[in-house]
Amino acid sequence: MTAHEHGYIHDKERYLARLKRIEGQARGIHRMVEEDKYCIDILTQISALTSALEGVAIGLLDEHLKHCVVDAAKEGGPEADEKIKEASDAIARLVRS
């Protein structure tokens, strides 16, 4: 793996397909609001959208840990510390959201 290649690159098409579905879900929620659908139905769709986004985030985080962080840790030095801090910060953001 080259230094500029991201861990998710081999699953890029799968991530793009998932994001396309998520985009469709968001448009569907927008349409539901425009059409004055029942609040609980909209909230149910928002929950599904949130879960889908979290699934993508967890997948990307997993790939980052397996590739970027592990590779940096093998190399050692300040880059390893930086990659570990990036991962910790990303986890903290996911936990807060």
MDTraj code that builds the backbone (N, CA, C; nanometers):
import mdtraj as md
import numpy as np

residues = "MET THR ALA HIS GLU HIS GLY TYR ILE HIS ASP LYS GLU ARG TYR LEU ALA ARG LEU LYS ARG ILE GLU GLY GLN ALA ARG GLY ILE HIS ARG MET VAL GLU GLU ASP LYS TYR CYS ILE ASP ILE LEU THR GLN ILE SER ALA LEU THR SER ALA LEU GLU GLY VAL ALA ILE GLY LEU LEU ASP GLU HIS LEU LYS HIS CYS VAL VAL ASP ALA ALA LYS GLU GLY GLY PRO GLU ALA ASP GLU LYS ILE LYS GLU ALA SER ASP ALA ILE ALA ARG LEU VAL ARG SER".split()
xyz = np.array([
    [0.0846, -0.1185, 0.0000],
    [0.0000, 0.0000, 0.0000],
    [0.0887, 0.1242, 0.0000],
    [0.0600, 0.2190, -0.0897],
    [0.1384, 0.3401, -0.0966],
    [0.0993, 0.4335, 0.0170],
    [0.1854, 0.5329, 0.0410],
    [0.1631, 0.6230, 0.1525],
    [0.0338, 0.7033, 0.1381],
    [-0.0093, 0.7294, 0.0154],
    [-0.1282, 0.8125, -0.0040],
    [-0.2557, 0.7309, -0.0218],
    [-0.2468, 0.6009, -0.0237],
    [-0.3656, 0.5170, -0.0444],
    [-0.4364, 0.4925, 0.0885],
    [-0.5663, 0.5164, 0.0904],
    [-0.6440, 0.5000, 0.2120],
    [-0.6910, 0.3564, 0.2259],
    [-0.7135, 0.3140, 0.3506],
    [-0.7519, 0.1765, 0.3786],
    [-0.8813, 0.1336, 0.3133],
    [-0.9740, 0.2264, 0.2929],
    [-1.1043, 0.1913, 0.2372],
    [-1.1021, 0.1768, 0.0854],
    [-0.9894, 0.2052, 0.0226],
    [-0.9826, 0.2131, -0.1234],
    [-1.0311, 0.0850, -0.1913],
    [-1.0076, -0.0293, -0.1295],
    [-1.0486, -0.1558, -0.1908],
    [-1.1985, -0.1790, -0.1788],
    [-1.2641, -0.1084, -0.0873],
    [-1.4100, -0.1165, -0.0708],
    [-1.4785, 0.0120, -0.1145],
    [-1.4075, 0.0930, -0.1909],
    [-1.4589, 0.2242, -0.2280],
    [-1.5959, 0.2155, -0.2950],
    [-1.6132, 0.1232, -0.3893],
    [-1.7415, 0.1119, -0.4594],
    [-1.8542, 0.0755, -0.3630],
    [-1.8249, -0.0102, -0.2667],
    [-1.9256, -0.0475, -0.1665],
    [-1.9630, 0.0732, -0.0813],
    [-1.8630, 0.1522, -0.0407],
    [-1.8922, 0.2727, 0.0370],
    [-1.9732, 0.3721, -0.0455],
    [-1.9380, 0.3890, -0.1713],
    [-2.0114, 0.4813, -0.2566],
    [-2.1562, 0.4363, -0.2746],
    [-2.1779, 0.3065, -0.2893],
    [-2.3146, 0.2545, -0.3031],
    [-2.3944, 0.2797, -0.1752],
    [-2.3314, 0.2571, -0.0611],
    [-2.3999, 0.2819, 0.0665],
    [-2.4339, 0.4292, 0.0818],
    [-2.3406, 0.5165, 0.0438],
    [-2.3650, 0.6601, 0.0538],
    [-2.4741, 0.7053, -0.0433],
    [-2.4820, 0.6425, -0.1574],
    [-2.5887, 0.6743, -0.2528],
    [-2.7253, 0.6372, -0.1934],
    [-2.7324, 0.5226, -0.1263],
    [-2.8575, 0.4837, -0.0589],
    [-2.8911, 0.5823, 0.0527],
    [-2.7905, 0.6246, 0.1271],
    [-2.8113, 0.7214, 0.2351],
    [-2.8623, 0.8537, 0.1770],
    [-2.8056, 0.8948, 0.0666],
    [-2.8511, 1.0165, -0.0003],
    [-2.9985, 1.0043, -0.0387],
    [-3.0376, 0.8880, -0.0890],
    [-3.1775, 0.8633, -0.1228],
    [-3.2666, 0.8681, -0.0001],
    [-3.2180, 0.8129, 0.1110],
    [-3.2944, 0.8184, 0.2361],
    [-3.3158, 0.9636, 0.2791],
    [-3.2117, 1.0454, 0.2687],
    [-3.2228, 1.1865, 0.3088],
    [-3.3243, 1.2581, 0.2198],
    [-3.3206, 1.2308, 0.0905],
    [-3.4200, 1.2912, 0.0008],
    [-3.5606, 1.2451, 0.0370],
    [-3.5736, 1.1183, 0.0750],
    [-3.7034, 1.0654, 0.1155],
    [-3.7567, 1.1353, 0.2390],
    [-3.6701, 1.1630, 0.3339],
    [-3.7109, 1.2354, 0.4550],
    [-3.7548, 1.3772, 0.4185],
    [-3.6799, 1.4406, 0.3309],
    [-3.7160, 1.5749, 0.2850],
    [-3.8551, 1.5732, 0.2223],
    [-3.8796, 1.4745, 0.1396],
    [-4.0098, 1.4604, 0.0733],
    [-4.1210, 1.4369, 0.1767],
    [-4.0920, 1.3550, 0.2780],
    [-4.1914, 1.3288, 0.3830],
    [-4.2317, 1.4573, 0.4546],
    [-4.1331, 1.5423, 0.4833],
    [-4.1633, 1.6687, 0.5496],
    [-4.2455, 1.7578, 0.4562],
    [-4.2046, 1.7646, 0.3295],
    [-4.2806, 1.8444, 0.2323],
    [-4.4261, 1.7989, 0.2230],
    [-4.4462, 1.6685, 0.2345],
    [-4.5805, 1.6111, 0.2196],
    [-4.6552, 1.6002, 0.3523],
    [-4.6009, 1.6622, 0.4563],
    [-4.6649, 1.6648, 0.5884],
    [-4.6965, 1.5252, 0.6417],
    [-4.6011, 1.4332, 0.6280],
    [-4.6212, 1.2980, 0.6804],
    [-4.6185, 1.2996, 0.8331],
    [-4.6659, 1.1917, 0.8911],
    [-4.6755, 1.1764, 1.0364],
    [-4.5362, 1.1852, 1.0998],
    [-4.5256, 1.2641, 1.2073],
    [-4.3970, 1.2905, 1.2734],
    [-4.3219, 1.1625, 1.3096],
    [-4.3919, 1.0663, 1.3647],
    [-4.3270, 0.9423, 1.4084],
    [-4.2689, 0.8676, 1.2886],
    [-4.3372, 0.8706, 1.1757],
    [-4.2847, 0.8063, 1.0549],
    [-4.1565, 0.8750, 1.0083],
    [-4.1539, 1.0066, 1.0168],
    [-4.0329, 1.0817, 0.9789],
    [-3.9194, 1.0492, 1.0756],
    [-3.9504, 1.0465, 1.2049],
    [-3.8482, 1.0142, 1.3048],
    [-3.7925, 0.8740, 1.2854],
    [-3.8783, 0.7806, 1.2454],
    [-3.8327, 0.6440, 1.2183],
    [-3.7329, 0.6438, 1.1028],
    [-3.7612, 0.7208, 0.9996],
    [-3.6704, 0.7283, 0.8855],
    [-3.5403, 0.7986, 0.9220],
    [-3.5493, 0.8998, 1.0072],
    [-3.4276, 0.9681, 1.0540],
    [-3.3408, 0.8709, 1.1339],
    [-3.4039, 0.7880, 1.2155],
    [-3.3292, 0.6882, 1.2915],
    [-3.2585, 0.5900, 1.1983],
    [-3.3268, 0.5474, 1.0928],
    [-3.2657, 0.4557, 0.9952],
    [-3.1491, 0.5230, 0.9239],
    [-3.1656, 0.6503, 0.8895],
    [-3.0589, 0.7254, 0.8236],
    [-2.9382, 0.7395, 0.9161],
    [-2.9642, 0.7709, 1.0410],
    [-2.8563, 0.7846, 1.1398],
    [-2.7795, 0.6531, 1.1539],
    [-2.8516, 0.5423, 1.1614],
    [-2.7867, 0.4111, 1.1726],
    [-2.7023, 0.3807, 1.0496],
    [-2.7536, 0.4160, 0.9323],
    [-2.6788, 0.3918, 0.8090],
    [-2.5502, 0.4735, 0.8069],
    [-2.5574, 0.5996, 0.8463],
    [-2.4380, 0.6841, 0.8522],
    [-2.3383, 0.6316, 0.9549],
    [-2.3898, 0.5879, 1.0699],
    [-2.3008, 0.5317, 1.1717],
    [-2.2318, 0.4060, 1.1197],
    [-2.3028, 0.3264, 1.0425],
    [-2.2418, 0.2068, 0.9836],
    [-2.1261, 0.2418, 0.8919],
    [-2.1435, 0.3442, 0.8103],
    [-2.0351, 0.3901, 0.7222],
    [-1.9190, 0.4416, 0.8070],
    [-1.9504, 0.5206, 0.9085],
    [-1.8459, 0.5775, 0.9940],
    [-1.7651, 0.4675, 1.0639],
    [-1.8339, 0.3682, 1.1171],
    [-1.7645, 0.2586, 1.1850],
    [-1.6778, 0.1803, 1.0865],
    [-1.7292, 0.1581, 0.9665],
    [-1.6505, 0.0893, 0.8643],
    [-1.5247, 0.1656, 0.8289],
    [-1.5381, 0.2964, 0.8087],
    [-1.4216, 0.3785, 0.7755],
    [-1.3225, 0.3828, 0.8918],
    [-1.3734, 0.3920, 1.0130],
    [-1.2859, 0.3920, 1.1300],
    [-1.2104, 0.2601, 1.1398],
    [-1.2802, 0.1504, 1.1180],
    [-1.2174, 0.0180, 1.1215],
    [-1.1059, 0.0084, 1.0169],
    [-1.1353, 0.0547, 0.8963],
    [-1.0332, 0.0529, 0.7903],
    [-0.9143, 0.1412, 0.8279],
    [-0.9434, 0.2568, 0.8865],
    [-0.8366, 0.3483, 0.9270],
    [-0.7459, 0.2819, 1.0315],
    [-0.8077, 0.2162, 1.1288],
    [-0.7288, 0.1493, 1.2321],
    [-0.6455, 0.0364, 1.1730],
    [-0.7068, -0.0453, 1.0876],
    [-0.6381, -0.1610, 1.0304],
    [-0.5251, -0.1236, 0.9361],
    [-0.5376, -0.0114, 0.8699],
    [-0.4380, 0.0243, 0.7694],
    [-0.3518, 0.1411, 0.8136],
    [-0.4103, 0.2589, 0.8223],
    [-0.3319, 0.3797, 0.8496],
    [-0.2626, 0.3744, 0.9857],
    [-0.3379, 0.3374, 1.0889],
    [-0.2804, 0.3370, 1.2238],
    [-0.1789, 0.2241, 1.2395],
    [-0.2129, 0.1054, 1.1918],
    [-0.1199, -0.0075, 1.2031],
    [0.0086, 0.0210, 1.1251],
    [-0.0046, 0.0717, 1.0022],
    [0.1146, 0.1028, 0.9229],
    [0.2008, 0.2082, 0.9913],
    [0.1374, 0.3122, 1.0445],
    [0.2128, 0.4175, 1.1136],
    [0.2787, 0.3622, 1.2402],
    [0.2087, 0.2748, 1.3119],
    [0.2645, 0.2168, 1.4344],
    [0.3876, 0.1327, 1.4027],
    [0.3831, 0.0605, 1.2908],
    [0.4994, -0.0197, 1.2500],
    [0.6194, 0.0696, 1.2214],
    [0.5927, 0.1870, 1.1630],
    [0.7001, 0.2814, 1.1318],
    [0.7506, 0.3518, 1.2570],
    [0.6600, 0.3742, 1.3533],
    [0.6974, 0.4425, 1.4767],
    [0.7128, 0.5925, 1.4567],
    [0.7625, 0.6570, 1.5577],
    [0.7901, 0.8003, 1.5495],
    [0.6669, 0.8865, 1.5637],
    [0.6818, 1.0151, 1.5297],
    [0.5729, 1.1115, 1.5488],
    [0.4493, 1.0818, 1.4631],
    [0.4688, 1.0215, 1.3458],
    [0.3533, 0.9894, 1.2613],
    [0.2628, 0.8875, 1.3301],
    [0.3212, 0.7923, 1.4009],
    [0.2420, 0.6934, 1.4737],
    [0.1577, 0.7618, 1.5809],
    [0.2204, 0.8512, 1.6546],
    [0.1472, 0.9252, 1.7581],
    [0.0344, 1.0077, 1.6964],
    [0.0621, 1.0694, 1.5818],
    [-0.0381, 1.1517, 1.5139],
    [-0.1571, 1.0670, 1.4678],
    [-0.1297, 0.9499, 1.4096],
    [-0.2380, 0.8632, 1.3609],
    [-0.3225, 0.8098, 1.4764],
    [-0.2591, 0.7769, 1.5865],
    [-0.3335, 0.7294, 1.7040],
    [-0.4206, 0.8418, 1.7586],
    [-0.3671, 0.9642, 1.7643],
    [-0.4468, 1.0783, 1.8117],
    [-0.5635, 1.1043, 1.7173],
    [-0.5405, 1.0969, 1.5871],
    [-0.6496, 1.1149, 1.4898],
    [-0.7609, 1.0136, 1.5148],
    [-0.7219, 0.8887, 1.5339],
    [-0.8209, 0.7833, 1.5578],
    [-0.8963, 0.8088, 1.6888],
    [-0.8251, 0.8457, 1.7929],
    [-0.8901, 0.8748, 1.9217],
    [-0.9869, 0.9915, 1.9083],
    [-0.9455, 1.0954, 1.8374],
    [-1.0326, 1.2118, 1.8164],
    [-1.1570, 1.1729, 1.7362],
    [-1.1386, 1.0888, 1.6337],
    [-1.2527, 1.0443, 1.5524],
    [-1.3500, 0.9624, 1.6367],
    [-1.2974, 0.8758, 1.7212],
    [-1.3827, 0.7960, 1.8098],
    [-1.4600, 0.8873, 1.9041],
    [-1.3923, 0.9865, 1.9589],
    [-1.4579, 1.0810, 2.0506],
    [-1.5713, 1.1548, 1.9787],
    [-1.5490, 1.1951, 1.8533],
    [-1.6553, 1.2631, 1.7783],
    [-1.7736, 1.1702, 1.7548],
    [-1.7460, 1.0452, 1.7231],
    [-1.8546, 0.9492, 1.6993],
    [-1.9344, 0.9239, 1.8265],
    [-1.8666, 0.9164, 1.9388],
    [-1.9335, 0.8911, 2.0658],
    [-2.0221, 1.0101, 2.1042],
    [-1.9749, 1.1298, 2.0766],
    [-2.0521, 1.2508, 2.1107],
    [-2.1728, 1.2700, 2.0203],
    [-2.1670, 1.2190, 1.8992],
    [-2.2776, 1.2453, 1.8050],
    [-2.3967, 1.1567, 1.8290],
])
top = md.Topology()
chain = top.add_chain()
for i, resn in enumerate(residues, 1):
    res = top.add_residue(resn, chain, resSeq=i)
    for name in ("N", "CA", "C"):
        top.add_atom(name, md.element.get_by_symbol(name[0]), res)
traj = md.Trajectory(xyz[None], top)
